[in-house]
Amino acid sequence: MFSRLFLFFSLSFLLLSFNLMIKDYSYVIEYNLIILNSVNLIYIILMDWMASMFMSFVLFISSMVIYYSEEYMGGDLNKDRFILLVVMFVISMMMMIISPNLVSILLGWDGLGLVSYCLVIYYQNIKSFNAGMLTAISNRIGDVALLMSIAWMLNYGSWNFIFYLEIMKGDLAMELISYLVVLAAMTKSAQIPFSSWLPAAMAAPTPVSSLVHSSTLVTAGVYLLIRFNFTFSPLLMYLLLFFSSLTMFMSGLGANFEFDLKKIIALSTLSQLGLMMSILALGGYKLAFFHLLIHALFKALLFMCAGNIIHSLNNCQDIRFMGGLIRHLPLTCTYFNICNWSLCGIPYMSGFYSKDLVVEFMSMNILNIFIYVIFYISIGLTAAYSFRLSFYTMTGSFNFSSMNLLKESSKIMLMGMSGLIWIVILSGGIFNWLMFDTIIFICLPFLMKIMTLLMIILGAFIGYELSKFNLMYNLLSNNLYSLFFSSMWNLPYLSTLGVNYMPIKMGSIYMKTFDQGWFEYYGGQNISSSVKNLSFIQFLSLNHLKVYLLLLLIWVGFMLIQI
């Protein structure tokens, strides 16, 4: 039911976005919620081509994922609850997309965080709980930053930031708000130093990874920055560029040393998010939005293919146990390869149209050699882990248990995936023609023009070399360096034990030394026991019968004296 409804709304919003794009229109809809004396509570909706197109993509992907989940979560007792959680997520996402107001953005933003937490801990075990807590607490930093920006926005008398972005550029309050918004976006889009929650969130069911942690939730931060980018100062742009390019490099490197299928795809998502943020920091916000849309499609399908493979292999996620799957799951592997090629940016796949454009835009106005080199190395690494993944899963001998039932009998899952594949193949060219009203012509020397292709070929070769076995069955990637690289430059440890180990240790020392030590002796307990021991009243209350008889004797004595 929900999948058909979302598909209908998706097509409606897509047609609306084309209409708004051609006419260059934007609709601002004000809905008066309550009028109390002189206080007006107005809910504002901004509907321009960007919002309606992003909503169309979110609804289309969620429609396919919900349809896919009907079979993927078929054996689950709480399937209906799962579907409703996904629907709540989509509603929160739409609330965030159409809001030109910081308060209503916060409602959608917090809704995303909360539903994401519920979905990550869906399989209730200790690994899921830890991953959920890391996700929730990392995102709380961004929520607090948004709350602080709401407080600073009071200076302008309204929270409708869309009206103040350009006119207040350079103002101190707007500068602070923009820094806080960038911090919020960095937590939601998992940029360094908040990167560790995204691979941890792979503890969620695969349809959740497909919808939430690849195409919608993690791109919410990028979308917020696309809305805010007109007010960013050059220093903030440089900072954002530095952190996002490092994230792109780090995650690409980490994916080459990882063996968990879902974590490899999560790290590739992180790498593409770094690319979107980098190009946005260089000033190409339309290019960032274009890559965001195209990436959302092929990454959602990549996760759905991975889910089908995991489902067929009795919930095994280790790529070392796979191999030769092209013979057993031909359609899934075909879709998987198409998405992998799109991810690499192989010419005339959908990813090529956005990724190549982004890299050539960066080459046109070279900022410095560091950015130029890190962009191309990251592209090479993307090709390396993609081809390594294809080599492990598709080719060679089948390494899983000999007692298996590998066949593509899951009609509903395959139909959900087939609904996406046509859009994945065609979207690059179509949206390239539609979104950019003038043809983007980039004139570069021949070597710089084909540099992307050279890096893809070189990366593919390195990926093939990395996955070779030698006679001792020790992998080339399995050495001392791989521990550092595969753990994302130790970020998961820094985000967990690095943050909470010392405060907890100090707390235990404080408790032993003070709370149960000196404070216990000189504090309330000891003082009360000392007072009790010194007190004459305590003596009276402990010997009340004797005291009563003694008082009786004294009274009798007094009476005798008076007589």
C-alpha angles and dihedrals in degrees: 000000000000093000092057092044092050091046091054092049090045092057090044093053091045091055090045091052091051089050093049091045095052094045093038090229134152125193120211110192119192117199115191107219101176140353115203114174103300095344117102119191105200125179109210125203121193113201114185130145092270096053095044093047093049090047090050091054093046092050093046094051092044090049091054092043093050090049090048091048092058087077102023092057092033095120094046118110093214099045093132091053089051093051091048091051089053090050090050088051092053091049091051090048092052091048089055095046098052098043121106087176126085095219095053089043088056090053091055092039093053090043089056092050095047097046090044089055091050091050095046091054092044092112096056107222134117094263091054092046092052092047091048093050092049090049094047096045094045089052092046088069089060092045090054090049089053091048090052091049088052088054092050091046089066086081089075096048094238139060095218094112093178091078096050104044101095101022093053097042109138093023113131095233092049089048090055092046091051092051090050092048091051089051090051091049092048092056094047094045092044099237121166122316092024096048101110097078096066099064089040090055089065085090085086121093113280096251087058090051088049097052106024109029100039113031114015121018096042092046091053089084092052090048091052090052091048087057093046101037096102092072100048118121120224092252091054090048090053092049092048091047092051096050096041094048090050089050090051092052096042096050093045090053093046093051090060091061099041125101102186108099096214093044091053090055090044090054090049088053088052090051092052091047088054088052092051092048092046095053090045089053089051089057103260100119093155090053090049090053092047092052090044091058097044093044091050091060101048095038092052089052092045090057091046090054090048089050091053091050092048090047091052093047095056094260095309112151101175110110090207089071092053128076138131091031092143087077094051104033105027099161095045091048091048091054090043092054094046090054091045091053090048089052091052092049097240108180117278095010113116093255090056093064094057102030098046090046091051093050094045090049087054091048092052095066106024110201097190140326093263093062093043094051096042092051093053094041089052091052089051091049091050090056090045097056092040094055091041088055092048091047093052097043105034108032137050127030126331107260102186129094114306089228101075142124107219113174137124098246096134100103097174094051091048091049090051089051093044089054089061101040096072092052090045091055098042104032097081097061096034097051091041088061094042104044101045110059092193123047111257106229115187117187114200137154113273095254093050090046094056095035091101092054092046091052091049091052092046092046092049090053092049090048090053091049092048092057098049119118120218127203094279091051090237111140121232087230093051103089140102094287093054091067091060096040098043090051090060094250090311092297095138090057093045092049093051116023092017090062104035106026098079097042090050091046092049088048092055091048090049091049094049097041102036114012096044095021130043094358089053091053099041096026136079100304098052094041092052093048091048091050090049092052093047096044122105089201089063089056090051094048093048094050099035097142093052092044090049092052090045091052088049090053091048091049091050089048091053091049092051092050091052091051 
